Every structure is written in structure tokens, then in C-alpha cells.
Amino acid sequence: MGETMQSAAINQDKIRKMPILIALLLSGFIGMFSETALNVALSVMMEVLKITPATAQWLTTAYLLTLGILVPISGLLLQRFTTRQLFIASLSFSIIGTALAAVAPSFEYLLVARVVQAMGTALLLPLLFNTILVLIPAEKRGAAMGMIGLVIMVAPAIGPTIAGLLIEHLSWHWIFWLSLPFLVIALIFGMIYMQNITEVTKLAIDWFSILLSTVGFGGVVFGFSSAGEEEGWSNPKVPIAIIVGLVSLVLFVWRQLTMKQPLMNLRVFKYPMFVVGLLMIFICMMVILSSMLILPLYLQNGQGFSAFKAGLMLLPGGLINGLMSPLMGRLFDKFGPKWLVIPGLAIVAATLWFFADINPASSVVFTIILHSALMIGVSMVFMPAQTNGINQLPLELYPHGTAIMNTLQQVAGAVGTALAISIMTAGSKSYLKGVANPEDPVHFIPAFTQGVQHAFIFATLLTLVGLVIAFFLKRVAVRHPQEGAMH
């Protein structure tokens, strides 16, 4: 490991950081844009492709499932392949997947395209975070992670609005046609400027660990995602997939702890601030993704807004979140995580509590203000907790730390959305049980409203758990003597 650091230190002076970061951030932006833009298009695609909501959900589930399977092995890939090789492979998968989606004539064809796209994203996300960790000194890392936050959060903010416009005037295929040239530009830019920033080590591949990881993370994501379908938790495949997934994960953990060169180094869990940061991110992702699913659903089905109008209402909050990220990064560098994360979670909890009272009479202004406040709170939590956690790790554990954080984000997304949909459905059903004629369409909106309110109460309680954990946060001192040489 000493040799690796030494050679990395020698090369640092020759590395042009800005072009590398631009190539990665542009790729990340387009990846996030096409991921979230598709969510708004689902209702239109259900009509055009003649599919049910449960089938349409697989366009998102297959994406999450691919990430859940591939991201855990990214720590291994980051050590076995050069930065250039991984970047070119990532962009190639993204371009092929996007091109296939742009010409997709059927649901099955589009599903395959989404899986290929997700393969690109699964390589890109860990590469992006690991590159920041290697290139940027720890004391300036907050601002750099803030820039990632700006890119990653603005894309989902403008995605639904642009998608709404494209659907209204062209077709859903144009979501992918719009992304394609930008991905090609990012690839060309990266091929010219991307440099190798890490030393390649030919680690032995433990295929049994890869199998256990695939079945483990894949099973949990698949199980929870399936719980969001029409049959919900009563479908036998849900508990079976989750149990098989959890058993495989227990075996995976046991194997990693007994190996000299583990696929995923679980020594990261010996660092308490990494664990606290991981819990914060997990809760944050559950809250964000469940809210991002429930709110647009309610705006369109409960309040009767079009996809474009719903996207416009969510635009201010998304943009504020993106613009707040660099500011939060600078504040984190100056004051540490505690003074941002605790007030941030308090804002999120208060906002979700107000959202738990949403109804058909709620005004547009009420929704925009609350959503903006929610996004401000999230920006105060997400990046500071993540950066503080990673900062405590030694240099050789960076790839494993980022792989674990990115994997658990996908799992949190699947768990959060599945639980939110289940609670929403249960709330609606309990309302309909209390009325004389449940089939009467007049009861649809009040029942749907009660379900959405219950989902927001669940998100509020989840945030309060996060708030309690946040009091254990401590600022991590820049503790790696090697980093002076590195930068």
C-alpha cells in the first residue's frame, strides 16, 4: 500500500484536476437527469405501451436492482482497472443504453435498455466519489462534495419539468434523444482529458463473494421493490426474496471477515463516524425517494395537475437544493457536520409533518414553500454526513467506503419507496372500509389523500429517528499523514 501511495503522490503534480472533474460531473448530471425524468413519463408510457402500473414500475426497479448488484463490486473494479478504463466503460454502457431506449418500440426492449443504462451508472457513481476523495485534500473536500451535490440534485430537479414539456409536445423517446449528445460529448471530453489517478493492483477475484453479494443485495432490493406492486406484501415472492437476500448477506459478511483480501472491506465499520454518516444517508435516501414518489403522484392524481405542472411546482425546491449544496460544502469545511445536520433534520421533520396534512384544498404556494423547505433541510444533512463519514477512513479504505455508501443508497431507495407505497395503499384501503359503497368514484380522492397523509407521517417518524442519531455526530479531524504527500 505504501508503494501505491508513493506513486500516486508522484503523479499528483502532473494531474489536471478540473478537466477530470468536468468529465465526471457532466456524465453524472446526464445520468441523474434521464433517471428522474422517466418517473414523470411513466403514466404516459403506461398508455402508449399498454402496460399496468405494476409492470411500469419495473423500469425503475430493474434500474435499482442493477445498481444494487453492481455497485458492491465497484471497490474491486476501482482497484483492478484504471480510471480511464472505468470511465470509458461507464460512458459506453450509458450511451448504448440511452440509444436503445431512444428507439425502444416495446416495454421489453426499453427494460433491457434501462439495465444497460444502469450498468453505466453503477460504474460512474463510485468512480466519481472516489476521484474526489483522491484528488481533493480532506480540508477542502466539503466544497468539492458540495459541487457533486449541485450536479446530482439539479438534474432530478429539472428532469420532471423538461420531461413534462417533451411529453406534451413530442414523445417520451425524446427524454433519451436529448441525453444522448451530451453523453457522447462527455465521452469525447473524457477520452481527451481523463488521466489515471490510482495505482492498479491485480487482486484475486473471489467469485463466491460476488455471488453472495449479488443474491444478497439483489434479493433485498427485488423483495422490497416487489412489495410496491399491486399485491404488495401478500405476494409470496416478497418475503422469500427478502429472506434469501438477508441470509446471503449474513454469509457474505461472514466470508468478508474471514478473508485476507475481501471483496468489500468491512473494516470501515470500525470507524464510528462512518457508521453514523451511513445511517444518516440511509434514512435521508428513504425519506427523499419516498417523498419524491408520493408528492408528484398526489399532485397529479389527488389534485389533478398535469405532469408538466407537477414538475414545475417541484422545480423551485429542486433548484434551491442544488444551489444550497456548494454553500453547505463550504459551511461544512468551516464548522463541521453537527451544526448543519441537526437543524437540517429538524427542518425536514417539521416539513414532512406539515405535508402529512396535505389535501385537495392545499394551495400551490403551500406545496412549493413546503417542498423548498424540505429540499433545504435535505441539503443540510446529505453531503455533510457523507463527507464527514468518509473523511474518517484511511486512504486504502476509500473505494470500499464509497462502494458501501453507494450500495446502501440503492437499498434505502428501494426500501423507502416500497414502504411508502405500502403505507399509502393501506391508508387508502382503511378509508374505503369505513364507507357504505367503496366502489363509488367519489371516495377515490379522500381515500388516496388519507393514504398519502399516512405515508408522510411514516417519513416524519423516520426523520425523528435520524435526528436522535445525529446527536452522536462528531467532526472528524484530518488524520491521515499520507494525505499531505498525496496532495
N, C-alpha and C positions, 0 to 999 in steps of 0.2 A: 504493500500500500504506500510505503514511503517513496518508492520509485515513481509510482503513479502521480503522487502529489508534486514531486520534484519536476517531472516532465511537464506536468500541467503548468507549474509555476514558470518554467522557461518559456512556454508558448504564450502565456498570458499577454506579454507586451506586444506580440505580433497580431493579436486578435482584434478585429474591428467589431466592437460590440453592437453598435447601432444597426448596421445592416442585418445582422443575425436576428436581432430582436424584432426589427420591422417585418422580416420574412415570416417569423413565427407568429407575431401578433396579427398580421393580415390573414394568415391561414386560419388562426383560431377564431377570428371575427366572422369569417365566411362560414366556418363550420357551425358556430353557435347560431348564426342567422338562419341557415337552412333547417337546423334542428327545431327552432321555436316557431318559425314561420309556418311550418307544416301543421302545427297544432290548430291554428285558426282555420286552415283549409279542410280539416277532417270532415266537417258537416257537408261541405260541397262535394268532396270526393266520395262520401257515402252514397250520395245521389247518383253521381256520374258512373261510379264503378259498381253500383248496385250491391253494396255491402252493408252489414249491420254495424252498429256502434262497437260491439264486442270484437268484430273482425277488424274494424278500422283501428282499434286500439293497438293491434299488433304492429302497426307501423312504428309506434313509439316503443312498445315492449321489445320488439326484435332489436331495435337500436340499443336500448338499455342493456339487454341480455348480452349482446356482442361486447359492449364496453365492460360489463361485469365479468366476462370470461377472459378478455384480452388484457385489460389494464393490470391485473395482478402479476402477469409475467413481464410487464414493462420494465421492472427493475433489472431482470435478467437481460432483456434486449438492450437496455441502456449501457450495460457493461460489455456485451458481446459485439455490438455494432457501433460504427462511428456516427457522430451527429449528422453528418451529410447523408449517409446511407438511410438512416431512420427518417430524416426529413423528406428525402425524395420518395421513399416507400410510402410514407404517410400521405403526401400530396397526390401521389399516383393513385392510391386507393380512393381518395376523396374525389378526384377528377373522374375516374371510371364510374364510381357510384353515382355521382351527380349527373353525368352524361346519360347513364342508363335510366335514371329517374326522369330526366327531362323528356325522354321519348317513350316512357312506360305506357303500353297500351292496356295493361290489366293490373289488378291488385297483386297477383303473384309475382309479376315482373317487378313491380315497384317495391315489394317486400325484399326481394333479392338485392335490389339497388340500395335500399336502406342499410342492409347488413354490410355491403361493401363500403358504403359511406362511413359507417360506424367503425370499421377496421382502420380507416384513415384517422378518425378522431381518437381512437384508442391509443394510437402511436403518438399522436400530436400532443395531447394534453400532458402526459408525463414528461415528454421532451421539452415542452415549453417551461414547465415549472423547474425541472432540473437544470435547464440552461440558465435561468435567472439565478438559481442558487449558486452555480459555479462562477458565473461572470460578475455578480454584484456583491460587494462586501456586505457583511451582516448589518452594519450600522446604517447602510443606505437601502436595505432590502425592502423596507416598508413602502417607500415611494415607488420602487420598481414593481412590487406586487400590486400596488395601487393602480399602476398603468395597465397591468393584466386585468384587474377588476374593471377598469374603464372599458376595455375592449370586450371582455366577456359579458358584462352586464348591459352595455349599449346595444349589442346585437339582438338579445332577446327583447329589448325594449322596442326597437324599431321593426323587428321581424313581423309581429302581428299586423302592424299598420300597413307596411308595404305589401304584405301578403293579401290583406283585405282589398287594397287598391288593385293588385294584379288579378285577383279572382273576379272583382267587379267588372273589369274592363277587358281582361284577356282570359287566361285559364290557369289552373293550379300548376301546370307544367312550367309556367314562366318563373315560378319560385326557383326552380333549378337552373333554367336558362340564364337567369340573372346572376346566379352564383358562379357559373362555370368560367366566364372570362377572368374573374378575379382570382380564382384558384389557379388558373394557368399562369397569370401574371406572378402570383406568389411563388409558384414552382420555378419559373424562369429567374426571378429575382434571387431566390434561394440557391439555385444552381450556380449563379454567378458569385454570390457573396458568402454563402454558408461555409463555415470552417469547422473543423473538428475541435471540440473543446474538452473532450475527455479521453483518457487512455483506454484502449480496448484490451480487455482481459478475456482469454478464451476459457471461460468457466465451463465445467462439465454440466450437461443438461440432465436434470432429474425428471424423467418423463412421468414417473408415478406422482410426483408433487404437482406437475402440470395437470394430470388427470384429476387428482383430488381437488385442486383449485377450481378447475373448470366445472366439475359436478357440484362442488360446494357453493361457490358464488353464483353459478348459473342456476342451480336449483332454487336458491333463496329468492333471486330476482324473478325467476319464472313463476314461482309459487305466489309471491305477493302480487305480481302483475296480473296473474290469472284471477286473483281474488277480486280485482276490479271489474271483471266481466259480469255478464247478466246473472249467472247462477251464484256468483260470489263465493263465500266460504263453504257453502253446502256442496260445492263441486269437489269430489274426492281427490282430484289431481292437485288441489291447492295444499291440503295438509301433507300429502305424500311427497310432493316436490320440496316443501319446506323442511320436512323431517329428513329426507335423503340429503338435502343440501347441508343441513346443520350437522348431521353425522359425518359427512365428508369433510366439513370444515374442522371438526374436532380432530379427525385423523390427520388432516393437513397441518394443523397447529402442532400436533404431537410429532409428526415427521420433521417439521422445520426445526423444532427444538432439539432433535437428536442428530441433526446433520452438521457436518463441518462447514459445508458451503450451501446454506439453504437457498431455495428459490426466492423466498420472501423473508428477509431477516427480521424476526420478531423481537430482537433486542431493542428495537425502537420503543417498545412498551415499557422499558426500564426508565424512560425519561418522563417524569410526571407531567411536565408542561406540554409535551407532545400528546399525551393521553387526554389531558383536559382540552387541548385545542381540537383534537379529533372528535371528542364528544360534542363540542360546540358546533363544529362543521356538520356533524351527523344530524343534530337537531335542527340546525339552520336549513339544511337541504330539505329535510322533511317538511318544514313549515313553508319554505319558499315554493317548492314544487307542488305541494297540495293546494296552496293559496292560488298559484298561477293557473292551476287546472280548474278549481272551483269558481273563482271570480269571473273569468270570461264565460264559463258555462251559464252562470246566473245572469250576467248582463245580456246574453243572447236569448236564453230560454225563459228566464224569470221576468226580465224587464223589456224584452222584445227588441233589443238593439241589433243592428246588422253586424257582421264580422268586422267590417271596416270601422264602424262607430265604436264598437267594443275595444278594438285595437287603439283607436285614437284616445279613448278615455284612460287606457293604461300607459300611453306614451309618456306623459309628463313624469310619472313616478319612475319609470324605467330610465329615462334620461337623467333624472336627478340622481338616481342610484349610481349610474355610470360616472357622472361628473363628480360625485362625492368620493369615489374610490381613491383617486390620487391624493385628495385632501386628507382622507383618513390615513393613507400611507405615510404622509408627512407627519401627521399628528402622532401616529404610532411610533415613528422614529424618535420623536421628541419626548413623548410622555409614557410610552409603553401601552400594553393592551388593556389594563383594568379600567382605566378612566374612559375608554371607548366602549368596551364590550358590555359592562353592566348597565350604563344608561341606554345603550343600543337595544339590549334585550327588554328593558323596561318599556321603551317606546314600542317595540314590536308587540309585546303582550297587551299594552293598552289599546293599540290599533286593532288587533285581532278581536279584542273584547267588544269594541265598537262595531266591528264587522259582523259580530255574532247577532247584531240587531238589524242587519240589512233586510229590506223588504221591498215589494214593488213600488212603494211610495218614496223610497230613498232617492234623493236628488243626484244629478250628475256631479254637482260640485262636491257633495258629501263623499261620493265614491273616489273622485280624483284626489281630494285632500287626504283621505284615509290611506289610499294606495301609495301616495307620495310619502306620507309619514312612515308607512311600513317599509318602503324601499330605503329611506334614510336610516332607519333602525338597523336593517339588514346590512347596509354598507359599513356600519359602525362595528358589526360583530364579525362578519365573514373573514375579511382579509387580515385584521389584527390577530384573531385567534389562530388562523392558519400559519401566518408568518412566525408568530411567537413560538408555536409548537415545533415547526421545522428548525428554527434557529437553535434549539437546544441539542439537536442531533450532531454527532461528529460527521465530518465530510464523507466518510465511506458509507454512511447510512442514508445519505440524501436520496439516492434512487429508490431505496426501499421505503423510506418515509413518504415520498411523493406517490409511489405506487399504492401504498396502503390508504393514504388520504383520498386519492382519486377513485380507488375501488369502492371504498365505503361511501363516497358521494353517490355513486350509481346505485348502490344497495339502498341508501337512505331515500333516494328519489323514488325507487320502486315501492319501498315500504310506505313512505309518506302518502303517495298518490293512491295506493291501494286502500290504506286505512281511511283516507278522506272520502273516497268513493263509497266504501262500505258503510261508513257512518252516515253519509248523506242519504244513501239508499234506505238504511234502517230508519232514519228520521222521517223520511217521506212515507214509508210503509206504516209506521206507528201513527202518523196523522190520519192516513186513509182508513185505518182500523176503527177510528172513532167517528166516522161519518156514516150516514144512512146508506148512501149509494156511492161506493168508491169509484165506480165506472164513470160517473158524471164528470165531464171535462172541466167543469167549474172548480173542481177540487185540485186540479193539477198544479197550478201555481202556488196556492197556500201550502200544499204538501211538499213541493220542491223547495219552497222558501224555508220550511222547518228543517228539512234535510241539510240545506246549505248552512243554516244557523248552527246546527249541531256540529257540522264539520269545523266551523270556525271556533266553537267552544273547545273542541279537541285540540286545535292548533294553539289556542291560548294556554291551555294546561301544559302542553308540551314545552312552550316557551318559558313558562314559570319554572319547570324542571331545569331548563338551561340556565335560567337566572340564578338559581341556587348553586349550580356547578361553577358559574362564573366567579363567585366569591373566592374560589380556590386558585384563581389565576395569579401568576407572579411574572414579573418581567424577567426574561432570560438574559443574563449577561453574555456579551460576545466572548465565548470561552475557548475558541479554537486557536491555538498558537499558529497552526499551519496557515490560517486564513491570511495572516499578514503576508506570507510568501505568495499565497495564491493570487492576491490582488495587487 
